Amino acid sequence: MDIGIFTAANADSLPPTTLAREIEQRGFESMFVPEHTHIPVDFDTPTPTGDPLPPEYARNFDPFVLLAAAAAATSTLRLGTAVTLLAQRDPILFAKEVASLDVLSAGRLELGVGVGWLREEMRNHGTDPRTRVRLVSERLLAAQQIWNNDEAEFHGDHVDFDRILSWPKPVQRPRPPLLLGGWGPSTFARVIAEADGWLAPPDVEATRLAEAIRELQCLAAENGRSPVTVVALTNQPSAARLDQYAEAGVSRTLLAAMPTPDHAAALRALDSHASFL
């Protein structure tokens, strides 16, 4: 099982170039970052954990800009999003950003995509939260048309454009590895139909995660697919938990190391996580 870091950066934390170099130098396999364009001051949507949102959610850099800086400072580190909120992104611009970053990183990009949870944030982007699952599916299909055709067009219920020219094309073919976030039968069906792997919610209990992975891999086999990649995330790493995740069939676990203005503390957190390598 590979071990990566789930992190972020803002104007007060370690600079993205420094952060990425420190992660790579410690021997971690990957670096994944989240996305929120903004946090509405007033919102009624419950948070996924039920806890108040940390203030850095509104301060983090754009994930693709952050990963471009990280790519320039590293040579082997896999670079990913966890997750891109595609319901809030223009699909043509998204396709351009992804392809550009895959080229600039020499094919090191991995793309985690989610439908999102903060309804007020979606509405501020002009997105109806009720359509977000279908919208994300169409935007992924539209992006793949752009990545894999010199002249691309797409005509759907939510995305519609005539023939366009758009380069570069991704280094990784037919696309960078695509992970879908979420949980349950509908998510698993979309993983099998649309993606290369599953990005599980954070800190899932190991027995429950193992059951979910068995369900997902059975679905893959029923649909003639080889086993799909599974990525887990934990805010509370331990040797026991990582062993359990590996036994459950997790391909990669991301250890959370969230931004702090205390740069020395951030480096100590990476050192602590490196003990699990």
Backbone torsions as a table, in degrees:
resi	resn	phi	psi	omega
1	MET	NA	130.5	177.0
2	ASP	-77.8	152.0	178.5
3	ILE	-121.7	123.7	177.4
4	GLY	-125.2	-177.4	-179.8
5	ILE	-118.4	132.7	170.0
6	PHE	-102.1	119.9	-172.2
7	THR	-150.3	-172.5	175.8
8	ALA	-157.9	177.9	176.9
9	ALA	-151.4	150.2	176.0
10	ASN	-143.1	-173.3	-173.6
11	ALA	-66.6	-16.6	-178.1
12	ASP	-104.7	-13.7	-176.0
13	SER	-88.7	-176.3	172.3
14	LEU	-54.0	135.7	176.5
15	PRO	-58.6	147.3	-178.1
16	PRO	-55.2	-37.3	179.5
17	THR	-65.1	-43.8	178.0
18	THR	-65.4	-45.9	-178.9
19	LEU	-57.7	-48.6	-178.0
20	ALA	-64.0	-43.0	178.3
21	ARG	-61.4	-42.3	-179.3
22	GLU	-65.3	-37.1	178.3
23	ILE	-66.6	-46.3	-179.3
24	GLU	-65.2	-42.5	-177.4
25	GLN	-63.9	-26.8	178.7
26	ARG	-82.4	-5.6	174.6
27	GLY	95.6	10.2	176.7
28	PHE	-70.8	149.4	-174.6
29	GLU	-81.9	-27.9	-171.3
30	SER	-155.3	165.2	177.4
31	MET	-138.3	120.0	-179.9
32	PHE	-118.3	145.1	-176.5
33	VAL	-132.1	153.6	-177.6
34	PRO	-93.1	-178.4	176.4
35	GLU	-142.6	131.0	158.2
36	HIS	-146.3	124.2	177.9
37	THR	-69.4	-29.9	-179.1
38	HIS	-168.2	168.0	172.3
39	ILE	-123.1	119.3	177.1
40	PRO	-58.6	140.0	179.6
41	VAL	-61.4	-39.3	179.0
42	ASP	-119.8	122.0	174.2
43	PHE	-147.8	150.6	-178.0
44	ASP	-105.6	-11.8	-179.3
45	THR	-63.5	126.8	176.1
46	PRO	-64.1	143.0	175.8
47	THR	-73.0	156.0	-178.4
48	PRO	-57.1	-33.2	-178.2
49	THR	-96.4	-13.0	-173.6
50	GLY	85.6	-5.2	179.8
51	ASP	-94.2	158.0	174.9
52	PRO	-60.7	149.6	178.5
53	LEU	-71.9	136.1	172.9
54	PRO	-62.0	145.9	-176.4
55	PRO	-62.2	-25.3	-177.8
56	GLU	-67.4	-15.3	178.3
57	TYR	-56.8	-32.0	-179.5
58	ALA	-89.1	-4.1	-171.4
59	ARG	-112.1	-12.4	-172.7
60	ASN	-68.7	149.1	176.3
61	PHE	-65.7	158.4	170.8
62	ASP	-57.2	135.4	-173.2
63	PRO	-64.0	-37.8	-177.7
64	PHE	-73.3	-34.6	175.0
65	VAL	-66.8	-44.2	179.1
66	LEU	-60.3	-45.4	-177.4
67	LEU	-70.6	-28.7	174.6
68	ALA	-64.1	-41.8	176.0
69	ALA	-64.0	-41.9	179.1
70	ALA	-63.3	-38.8	179.7
71	ALA	-62.6	-38.7	-178.4
72	ALA	-68.5	-21.4	-175.0
73	ALA	-101.4	-1.3	-174.8
74	THR	-135.3	171.8	-179.2
75	SER	-132.5	-23.2	-176.7
76	THR	-121.9	-18.6	-173.6
77	LEU	-64.9	126.4	171.5
78	ARG	-71.2	143.3	-172.6
79	LEU	-126.4	124.8	-173.7
80	GLY	-141.8	165.2	173.9
81	THR	-107.9	142.0	179.9
82	ALA	-150.4	76.6	5.0
83	VAL	-130.4	160.7	167.8
84	THR	-75.4	132.6	179.8
85	LEU	-93.2	81.3	-171.0
86	LEU	-69.3	-21.1	175.4
87	ALA	-65.4	-14.0	-178.3
88	GLN	-110.8	12.6	-176.6
89	ARG	-125.5	140.3	173.0
90	ASP	-64.8	130.8	-173.0
91	PRO	-68.8	-33.0	179.4
92	ILE	-70.8	-43.2	176.6
93	LEU	-65.6	-40.2	176.6
94	PHE	-58.0	-45.9	179.8
95	ALA	-61.0	-40.5	178.9
96	LYS	-65.2	-44.7	-178.9
97	GLU	-62.8	-45.6	-178.4
98	VAL	-63.7	-48.1	-179.1
99	ALA	-63.1	-42.8	179.9
100	SER	-60.7	-45.5	-178.4
101	LEU	-68.4	-34.8	177.8
102	ASP	-65.8	-38.7	177.1
103	VAL	-67.9	-47.5	-176.3
104	LEU	-66.2	-25.5	178.4
105	SER	-94.6	4.8	-177.9
106	ALA	59.7	41.9	173.8
107	GLY	78.9	34.5	-178.9
108	ARG	-107.5	7.3	-174.8
109	LEU	-83.4	140.3	168.2
110	GLU	-126.6	142.4	-169.3
111	LEU	-117.7	104.3	171.4
112	GLY	-92.3	129.3	-175.7
113	VAL	-126.6	137.5	175.7
114	GLY	-133.0	163.7	179.3
115	VAL	-88.1	-10.8	176.9
116	GLY	88.2	165.4	-179.1
117	TRP	-132.8	-21.8	-173.1
118	LEU	-89.3	95.8	-171.3
119	ARG	-61.5	-37.9	-179.5
120	GLU	-66.0	-34.6	175.7
121	GLU	-63.7	-43.9	178.4
122	MET	-60.7	-45.2	-178.0
123	ARG	-61.8	-35.2	178.3
124	ASN	-65.1	-19.9	174.9
125	HIS	-93.7	5.6	-179.1
126	GLY	81.1	15.8	-178.7
127	THR	-100.6	131.0	172.7
128	ASP	-80.2	115.2	-176.8
129	PRO	-55.8	-26.5	-178.3
130	ARG	-68.3	-20.5	-178.0
131	THR	-101.0	3.6	-165.3
132	ARG	-65.7	-32.2	179.9
133	VAL	-66.9	-49.8	179.1
134	ARG	-65.4	-37.0	-179.8
135	LEU	-63.3	-45.8	179.4
136	VAL	-63.0	-42.5	179.0
137	SER	-59.6	-44.4	179.8
138	GLU	-67.0	-41.0	-179.5
139	ARG	-65.1	-35.1	174.6
140	LEU	-65.4	-43.9	178.5
141	LEU	-63.1	-41.3	-180.0
142	ALA	-64.5	-43.0	178.8
143	ALA	-60.9	-39.8	-179.1
144	GLN	-68.0	-29.7	172.5
145	GLN	-62.5	-41.6	179.5
146	ILE	-67.5	-42.4	-177.5
147	TRP	-66.5	-26.0	-168.9
148	ASN	-117.8	9.7	179.3
149	ASN	-139.0	138.3	175.0
150	ASP	-63.8	-44.1	173.8
151	GLU	-113.0	116.0	-174.8
152	ALA	-114.2	143.9	171.1
153	GLU	-146.1	157.8	179.9
154	PHE	-151.6	136.7	-179.1
155	HIS	-136.8	101.1	-179.7
156	GLY	-131.1	-170.3	179.7
157	ASP	-74.7	-30.4	-175.0
158	HIS	-116.6	-19.2	179.1
159	VAL	-128.2	130.8	-176.9
160	ASP	-150.6	116.4	173.6
161	PHE	-152.1	146.4	176.4
162	ASP	-80.4	-175.1	-171.7
163	ARG	-57.0	132.3	178.2
164	ILE	-132.9	160.0	171.5
165	LEU	-112.6	129.3	-179.9
166	SER	-154.0	119.2	173.1
167	TRP	-126.2	162.5	5.5
168	PRO	-78.1	170.9	169.9
169	LYS	-100.3	150.7	-179.4
170	PRO	-59.7	148.5	173.3
171	VAL	-65.9	-44.6	-179.0
172	GLN	-79.5	129.2	-175.9
173	ARG	-113.5	141.8	2.3
174	PRO	-81.9	-1.5	-178.8
175	ARG	-168.3	163.5	168.2
176	PRO	-60.6	151.2	179.0
177	PRO	-51.8	131.9	-174.7
178	LEU	-112.3	121.6	177.7
179	LEU	-113.5	134.6	175.9
180	LEU	-106.3	133.1	177.0
181	GLY	-90.8	157.9	179.0
182	GLY	137.2	-165.9	-177.3
183	TRP	-155.6	143.8	170.0
184	GLY	100.1	176.5	-173.0
185	PRO	-56.6	-41.3	-178.1
186	SER	-67.5	-39.1	175.9
187	THR	-63.6	-44.8	-178.0
188	PHE	-63.6	-38.8	177.5
189	ALA	-62.4	-38.8	178.3
190	ARG	-70.3	-37.3	176.5
191	VAL	-58.6	-47.0	-178.5
192	ILE	-65.6	-39.0	-175.7
193	ALA	-80.0	-30.6	-166.0
194	GLU	-123.3	-16.9	-164.1
195	ALA	-131.0	179.5	177.2
196	ASP	-102.9	-15.9	-177.2
197	GLY	-168.2	177.4	-176.6
198	TRP	-118.7	133.2	173.2
199	LEU	-104.4	107.1	-174.6
200	ALA	-76.3	156.1	174.5
201	PRO	-63.4	161.2	-176.5
202	PRO	-70.1	145.7	168.2
203	ASP	57.3	38.8	173.9
204	VAL	-71.0	135.6	178.1
205	GLU	-59.4	139.2	-167.1
206	ALA	-60.9	-41.1	-179.8
207	THR	-64.4	-43.3	178.6
208	ARG	-64.5	-40.4	178.7
209	LEU	-64.8	-41.1	179.3
210	ALA	-61.3	-40.7	178.0
211	GLU	-63.3	-42.4	179.3
212	ALA	-64.7	-40.1	179.8
213	ILE	-65.7	-40.5	176.6
214	ARG	-60.3	-43.0	178.7
215	GLU	-62.1	-44.6	-179.2
216	LEU	-64.4	-45.5	-176.7
217	GLN	-70.8	-32.0	173.5
218	CYS	-63.6	-41.5	177.8
219	LEU	-63.4	-39.2	177.4
220	ALA	-61.6	-46.5	-179.5
221	ALA	-62.9	-40.5	179.1
222	GLU	-62.1	-26.3	-179.1
223	ASN	-101.9	15.2	175.0
224	GLY	73.8	22.5	-179.7
225	ARG	-104.4	149.6	171.8
226	SER	-72.3	165.2	-178.8
227	PRO	-54.4	138.9	-177.7
228	VAL	-91.3	156.9	177.1
229	THR	-69.6	140.7	175.9
230	VAL	-125.1	125.9	179.0
231	VAL	-116.3	127.1	177.4
232	ALA	-109.3	163.3	179.3
233	LEU	-137.9	138.0	177.5
234	THR	-137.8	137.0	172.5
235	ASN	-89.8	-10.5	-174.8
236	GLN	-132.2	69.0	-176.0
237	PRO	-70.5	145.6	171.5
238	SER	-149.7	160.0	178.9
239	ALA	-60.8	-38.9	-179.5
240	ALA	-64.8	-44.8	-179.1
241	ARG	-63.5	-42.8	-179.4
242	LEU	-65.0	-39.0	175.6
243	ASP	-61.9	-42.4	179.6
244	GLN	-64.6	-41.6	178.9
245	TYR	-63.8	-43.1	178.8
246	ALA	-61.3	-43.0	179.1
247	GLU	-65.3	-31.7	-179.7
248	ALA	-72.4	-15.6	179.3
249	GLY	107.5	16.8	177.3
250	VAL	-73.4	134.4	-179.3
251	SER	-85.1	-36.0	-177.7
252	ARG	-148.4	136.2	171.6
253	THR	-115.0	132.3	177.1
254	LEU	-99.2	128.3	178.8
255	LEU	-98.3	124.9	-175.3
256	ALA	-74.0	132.4	174.9
257	ALA	-141.9	86.5	-168.3
258	MET	-82.0	158.1	-172.1
259	PRO	-66.7	147.5	177.6
260	THR	-148.2	146.9	174.9
261	PRO	-70.9	-11.9	177.2
262	ASP	-86.3	94.3	-174.0
263	HIS	-64.9	-35.5	178.2
264	ALA	-64.5	-39.9	178.4
265	ALA	-65.1	-37.1	178.3
266	ALA	-62.5	-40.9	178.6
267	LEU	-69.0	-36.7	176.9
268	ARG	-64.0	-37.3	177.9
269	ALA	-63.1	-41.9	176.8
270	LEU	-64.1	-39.8	177.2
271	ASP	-61.1	-42.8	178.9
272	SER	-61.7	-45.1	179.7
273	HIS	-65.1	-31.6	-178.9
274	ALA	-65.0	-18.9	178.5
275	SER	-65.8	-16.2	-179.6
276	PHE	-89.8	-4.0	-179.5
277	LEU	-77.0	NA	NA
